[in-house]
Amino acid sequence: MSYTILLIEDNAEMADNISSILQLAHYQVNHAANGKTGVELAQKTHPDLILCDIMMPELDGYGVIHILNNDPDTANIPFIFLTAKADKNDFRAGMNLGADDYITKPFDSVDLLKVIEMRLKKSELLKSNYTNTPGDVSAFFSKAREIKDFQKLSENRPSRSLRKKDLLFMEGQLPNDLYFIEKGQIKTYKVNYDGKELITGIHKEGDFLGYVPLLEDKPYNENAEVLEDVRISVIPKSDFLSLVYSSKDVARKFIKMLSNNLEEMENRLLDIAYQSVRQRVASALIKINERFQDEKHPVITIARRDISNIVGTATESLNRTLADFKDEGLIEISGDGLKIINKPKLEKLLH
């Protein structure tokens, strides 16, 4: 891929020297001789990266980055200051304005190219749209490993296979890893003083488990049990925290991938608090059906005990409600499981 770099530098000799280095490395280079022209060129061409001197006529480097960071079209362009000033206060002022890096004159050409390469790789990572599918997660980590900040990440994440009823972790246990489900289903649940189980979530392929305790540095506050045979990727705690704390931008992107199920969990807990048993059962069946079933396998095979623990009611109450739903023509019940046959009418119960 060919990248375009905008060089904003008022010293003609310095500009020629830097341009030659970048062109030898197969970058396309546009040059602006002052800050004002540089801003206009950046807003017009949207380069992949900007190299900008600080001390310039018409508009200095601080003014350039201030204007570009307040323009949504240019705010995310990697910005590197070129400066002959090595004072820490100058560095801090530039970083506070949003600069990604500094290169102090005089500099080595190899150092210049390394900084540019690293910032471009980071920019590509942040611009990519990743979901929490296995392929996208692998792509995310592969991209992240190319960035100098994240080279502590494991090159090969080990996988584990677990069978139905196996425990992945238990409440009170200290977390050491982040888990990513490659295949299968896992339920997380809490047990109250009476031994009653409340399922806090059912997780499938593409979901992460255990990240909140890792971020809070606290023991697990729930149990995780395998519902059907699973294969999981194990991401060591040190690698995960290195990724999160090395860059706020990358952390924000990764946390977005991690938190896909948080809103769903919060809404379900609100349902338990305010909805009737019929509404909760209807809601649970609809969500399970949408999350885990497809046209080829439309039957809900999750055990009734687990459904009752999702709903937050006794299995006997669940069975009575399911029987009512069957009589009302909302669901079918067979030896294979449950099948929704009138989803619109079932959804009306939620209102």
C-alpha positions as CSV (number, residue, x, y, z in Angstrom):
1,M,0.0,0.0,0.0
2,S,1.3,3.5,-0.9
3,Y,1.1,6.1,1.8
4,T,1.0,9.9,1.3
5,I,2.9,12.0,3.8
6,L,2.4,15.7,4.2
7,L,5.7,17.5,5.2
8,I,5.2,21.0,6.7
9,E,8.7,22.5,7.0
10,D,9.9,26.0,6.2
11,N,13.6,25.2,5.9
12,A,14.1,24.3,2.2
13,E,17.3,22.3,2.7
14,M,15.7,20.3,5.5
15,A,12.6,19.7,3.5
16,D,14.5,18.4,0.5
17,N,16.5,16.1,2.7
18,I,13.5,14.6,4.4
19,S,11.5,14.3,1.2
20,S,14.4,12.4,-0.4
21,I,14.5,9.9,2.5
22,L,10.8,9.4,2.4
23,Q,10.7,8.9,-1.4
24,L,13.5,6.4,-1.3
25,A,11.2,4.5,1.2
26,H,8.4,4.6,-1.4
27,Y,6.3,7.2,0.3
28,Q,4.5,9.9,-1.7
29,V,5.4,13.3,-0.3
30,N,3.6,16.6,-0.4
31,H,5.5,19.7,0.9
32,A,4.1,22.9,2.5
33,A,6.6,25.7,3.2
34,N,4.6,27.1,6.2
35,G,1.9,26.3,8.6
36,K,-0.9,28.1,6.9
37,T,-0.3,26.3,3.6
38,G,0.1,23.1,5.5
39,V,-3.3,23.3,7.1
40,E,-4.9,24.1,3.7
41,L,-3.1,21.1,2.0
42,A,-4.0,18.7,4.9
43,Q,-7.7,19.7,4.7
44,K,-7.7,19.3,0.9
45,T,-5.7,16.1,0.4
46,H,-6.2,14.2,3.8
47,P,-2.7,12.6,3.9
48,D,-2.0,9.4,5.7
49,L,0.5,11.1,8.1
50,I,1.8,14.6,8.8
51,L,5.3,15.6,9.7
52,C,5.4,19.2,11.0
53,D,8.0,21.6,12.2
54,I,7.2,23.6,15.3
55,M,8.9,27.0,14.6
56,M,7.5,28.4,11.4
57,P,6.3,31.7,10.0
58,E,2.6,32.5,9.5
59,L,1.4,29.7,11.7
60,D,3.6,27.5,14.0
61,G,3.3,23.8,14.5
62,Y,1.1,24.2,17.6
63,G,-1.4,26.3,15.6
64,V,-1.4,23.7,12.8
65,I,-2.2,20.8,15.1
66,H,-4.8,22.8,17.0
67,I,-6.7,23.6,13.8
68,L,-6.4,20.1,12.3
69,N,-7.6,18.4,15.6
70,N,-10.7,20.5,15.6
71,D,-11.6,19.4,12.1
72,P,-13.3,16.0,12.1
73,D,-11.9,15.2,8.6
74,T,-8.3,15.6,9.8
75,A,-8.4,15.0,13.5
76,N,-7.4,11.3,13.2
77,I,-4.4,11.8,10.9
78,P,-1.2,10.7,12.7
79,F,0.8,13.8,13.5
80,I,4.5,13.9,14.3
81,F,6.4,17.1,15.3
82,L,9.8,17.9,13.9
83,T,11.7,20.1,16.3
84,A,15.2,21.3,17.2
85,K,14.0,22.0,20.7
86,A,14.4,19.2,23.2
87,D,12.8,20.9,26.2
88,K,10.4,18.7,28.1
89,N,7.9,21.5,28.3
90,D,7.8,21.7,24.5
91,F,7.2,18.0,24.3
92,R,4.4,18.1,26.9
93,A,2.7,21.1,25.1
94,G,2.7,19.2,21.8
95,M,1.4,16.0,23.3
96,N,-1.3,17.8,25.2
97,L,-2.5,19.2,21.8
98,G,-2.7,15.7,20.4
99,A,0.6,15.0,18.7
100,D,1.4,11.3,18.3
101,D,5.2,11.6,18.4
102,Y,8.3,13.8,18.3
103,I,11.4,13.6,16.2
104,T,14.2,15.8,17.4
105,K,16.6,17.4,14.9
106,P,19.2,16.3,13.9
107,F,17.8,12.8,13.5
108,D,18.9,9.5,11.9
109,S,17.1,8.5,8.8
110,V,16.4,5.0,10.1
111,D,14.9,6.4,13.3
112,L,12.7,8.7,11.2
113,L,11.4,5.8,9.0
114,K,10.8,3.6,12.1
115,V,8.7,6.2,13.8
116,I,6.7,6.8,10.6
117,E,6.2,3.0,10.0
118,M,5.0,2.4,13.6
119,R,2.5,5.3,13.5
120,L,1.1,4.2,10.1
121,K,0.6,0.7,11.4
122,K,-1.2,2.0,14.5
123,S,-3.4,4.2,12.3
124,E,-4.4,1.2,10.1
125,L,-5.3,-0.7,13.2
126,L,-7.5,2.1,14.5
127,K,-9.2,2.7,11.2
128,S,-10.2,-1.0,10.7
129,N,-13.7,-2.1,11.6
130,Y,-13.4,-5.2,13.8
131,T,-16.2,-7.2,15.3
132,N,-15.9,-10.0,17.9
133,T,-15.9,-12.8,15.3
134,P,-12.9,-15.3,15.6
135,G,-11.4,-14.0,12.3
136,D,-11.6,-10.4,13.2
137,V,-10.2,-11.0,16.7
138,S,-7.2,-12.8,15.1
139,A,-6.8,-10.0,12.6
140,F,-6.9,-7.4,15.4
141,F,-4.2,-9.2,17.4
142,S,-2.1,-9.7,14.3
143,K,-2.2,-6.0,13.5
144,A,-1.6,-5.1,17.1
145,R,1.6,-7.2,17.2
146,E,3.0,-5.2,14.3
147,I,3.0,-2.1,16.5
148,K,6.0,-1.5,18.7
149,D,3.9,-0.8,21.8
150,F,2.3,-4.3,21.6
151,Q,5.1,-6.6,20.8
152,K,4.7,-8.3,24.2
153,L,1.6,-9.9,23.0
154,S,1.9,-13.7,22.6
155,E,2.6,-14.8,19.0
156,N,0.6,-17.9,19.5
157,R,-2.4,-17.9,21.9
158,P,-2.9,-21.4,23.3
159,S,-6.3,-23.1,23.0
160,R,-8.2,-25.2,25.4
161,S,-11.0,-27.7,24.9
162,L,-13.6,-28.2,27.6
163,R,-16.6,-30.6,27.9
164,K,-20.1,-30.0,29.0
165,K,-20.4,-29.3,32.7
166,D,-16.7,-28.4,33.0
167,L,-16.0,-25.1,35.0
168,L,-13.9,-22.5,33.2
169,F,-13.6,-20.5,36.4
170,M,-15.3,-20.1,39.8
171,E,-16.5,-17.2,41.9
172,G,-13.8,-16.0,44.2
173,Q,-11.0,-17.3,42.0
174,L,-8.2,-14.8,41.0
175,P,-8.1,-14.2,37.2
176,N,-5.0,-15.0,35.2
177,D,-6.3,-15.0,31.6
178,L,-8.8,-13.5,29.2
179,Y,-10.9,-16.1,27.4
180,F,-12.2,-16.0,23.9
181,I,-14.8,-18.6,22.8
182,E,-13.8,-20.1,19.4
183,K,-16.6,-22.7,19.4
184,G,-19.4,-23.8,21.8
185,Q,-21.4,-22.2,24.6
186,I,-20.6,-21.2,28.2
187,K,-23.0,-19.9,30.9
188,T,-22.0,-17.5,33.6
189,Y,-24.0,-17.6,36.8
190,K,-24.2,-16.6,40.5
191,V,-25.4,-18.7,43.4
192,N,-27.2,-17.1,46.4
193,Y,-27.2,-18.1,50.0
194,D,-30.1,-20.6,49.4
195,G,-28.1,-22.3,46.6
196,K,-30.4,-20.8,43.9
197,E,-28.6,-20.2,40.6
198,L,-29.1,-17.0,38.5
199,I,-27.6,-17.1,35.1
200,T,-25.9,-13.8,34.3
201,G,-25.2,-14.6,30.7
202,I,-24.9,-17.3,28.0
203,H,-21.9,-16.8,25.8
204,K,-21.2,-18.3,22.4
205,E,-18.6,-18.2,19.6
206,G,-17.0,-14.8,19.4
207,D,-17.5,-13.7,23.0
208,F,-14.9,-12.8,25.6
209,L,-15.0,-13.9,29.2
210,G,-13.3,-12.6,32.3
211,Y,-12.2,-9.2,31.2
212,V,-13.9,-7.1,33.9
213,P,-12.1,-8.9,36.8
214,L,-8.8,-8.5,34.9
215,L,-9.4,-4.7,34.5
216,E,-10.5,-4.3,38.1
217,D,-7.8,-6.6,39.5
218,K,-10.5,-8.4,41.5
219,P,-11.6,-12.1,41.9
220,Y,-14.3,-13.4,39.6
221,N,-17.8,-12.5,41.0
222,E,-19.5,-15.4,39.1
223,N,-19.0,-18.9,37.8
224,A,-18.5,-20.0,34.2
225,E,-19.7,-23.5,33.2
226,V,-19.7,-25.2,29.8
227,L,-23.1,-25.7,28.3
228,E,-21.8,-27.5,25.2
229,D,-18.3,-28.6,24.3
230,V,-16.1,-25.5,23.7
231,R,-12.8,-24.5,22.4
232,I,-11.4,-21.3,23.8
233,S,-8.3,-19.1,23.2
234,V,-6.4,-18.2,26.3
235,I,-4.9,-14.6,26.3
236,P,-2.5,-14.2,29.2
237,K,-3.3,-11.4,31.7
238,S,0.0,-9.6,31.1
239,D,-0.6,-9.5,27.3
240,F,-4.2,-8.2,27.7
241,L,-3.2,-5.5,30.2
242,S,-0.2,-4.5,28.0
243,L,-2.6,-4.0,25.1
244,V,-5.1,-2.0,27.2
245,Y,-2.7,0.3,29.0
246,S,-0.2,1.0,26.2
247,S,-2.6,3.1,24.1
248,K,-5.9,4.7,25.0
249,D,-7.0,4.6,21.4
250,V,-6.3,0.9,20.9
251,A,-7.8,0.2,24.4
252,R,-11.0,2.0,23.4
253,K,-11.3,0.0,20.3
254,F,-10.6,-3.3,22.1
255,I,-13.0,-2.5,24.9
256,K,-15.7,-1.9,22.4
257,M,-15.1,-5.4,21.0
258,L,-15.2,-6.8,24.5
259,S,-18.3,-5.1,25.7
260,N,-20.8,-6.2,23.1
261,N,-22.8,-8.2,25.7
262,L,-22.8,-5.6,28.5
263,E,-25.9,-3.7,27.4
264,E,-27.8,-7.0,26.9
265,M,-26.9,-8.1,30.4
266,E,-28.0,-4.9,32.0
267,N,-31.3,-5.0,30.1
268,R,-32.0,-8.5,31.2
269,L,-31.4,-7.7,34.8
270,L,-33.9,-4.8,34.5
271,D,-36.4,-7.3,33.0
272,I,-36.0,-9.6,36.0
273,A,-36.7,-6.7,38.3
274,Y,-39.7,-5.2,36.6
275,Q,-41.4,-7.8,34.3
276,S,-43.9,-10.5,35.1
277,V,-42.9,-14.2,34.8
278,R,-44.8,-14.5,31.4
279,Q,-42.9,-11.4,30.1
280,R,-39.6,-12.7,31.3
281,V,-40.1,-16.1,29.8
282,A,-41.2,-14.6,26.5
283,S,-38.2,-12.2,26.5
284,A,-35.8,-15.0,27.3
285,L,-37.1,-17.3,24.5
286,I,-36.9,-14.5,21.9
287,K,-33.4,-13.5,22.9
288,I,-32.1,-17.0,23.0
289,N,-33.7,-17.7,19.7
290,E,-32.1,-14.6,18.1
291,R,-28.7,-15.2,19.6
292,F,-28.2,-18.9,19.2
293,Q,-30.6,-20.3,16.6
294,D,-30.6,-20.1,12.8
295,E,-33.0,-21.2,10.0
296,K,-31.3,-24.6,9.7
297,H,-31.6,-25.2,13.5
298,P,-34.6,-23.3,14.8
299,V,-35.1,-25.4,17.9
300,I,-34.0,-24.0,21.3
301,T,-32.0,-26.8,23.0
302,I,-30.9,-25.0,26.1
303,A,-32.0,-27.0,29.2
304,R,-35.1,-25.8,31.0
305,R,-33.2,-25.5,34.2
306,D,-30.8,-23.0,32.6
307,I,-33.7,-21.1,31.0
308,S,-35.4,-20.8,34.4
309,N,-32.1,-19.5,35.8
310,I,-31.9,-16.9,33.0
311,V,-35.5,-15.9,33.8
312,G,-35.0,-15.9,37.5
313,T,-37.8,-18.2,38.4
314,A,-38.4,-21.8,39.6
315,T,-38.3,-24.5,36.9
316,E,-41.9,-25.4,37.9
317,S,-43.0,-21.9,37.1
318,L,-41.2,-22.0,33.8
319,N,-42.8,-25.3,32.9
320,R,-46.3,-23.9,33.6
321,T,-45.6,-20.8,31.5
322,L,-44.2,-22.9,28.6
323,A,-47.3,-25.1,28.8
324,D,-49.5,-21.9,28.6
325,F,-47.5,-20.7,25.6
326,K,-48.0,-24.0,23.9
327,D,-51.7,-23.9,24.4
328,E,-51.8,-20.4,23.1
329,G,-50.0,-21.4,19.9
330,L,-46.9,-19.4,20.6
331,I,-44.4,-22.3,20.8
332,E,-44.0,-26.0,20.0
333,I,-42.5,-28.4,22.5
334,S,-40.8,-31.7,21.4
335,G,-38.2,-34.0,22.5
336,D,-35.6,-31.9,20.6
337,G,-36.5,-28.7,22.5
338,L,-38.6,-25.6,22.0
339,K,-39.5,-23.9,18.8
340,I,-41.1,-20.4,18.5
341,I,-44.0,-20.6,16.0
342,N,-45.6,-17.2,16.5
343,K,-42.9,-14.7,17.3
344,P,-45.0,-11.5,16.7
345,K,-47.6,-12.6,19.3
346,L,-44.9,-13.6,21.7
347,E,-43.3,-10.1,21.3
348,K,-46.6,-8.5,22.1
349,L,-46.4,-9.9,25.6
350,L,-43.4,-7.7,26.3
351,H,-45.5,-4.5,25.9
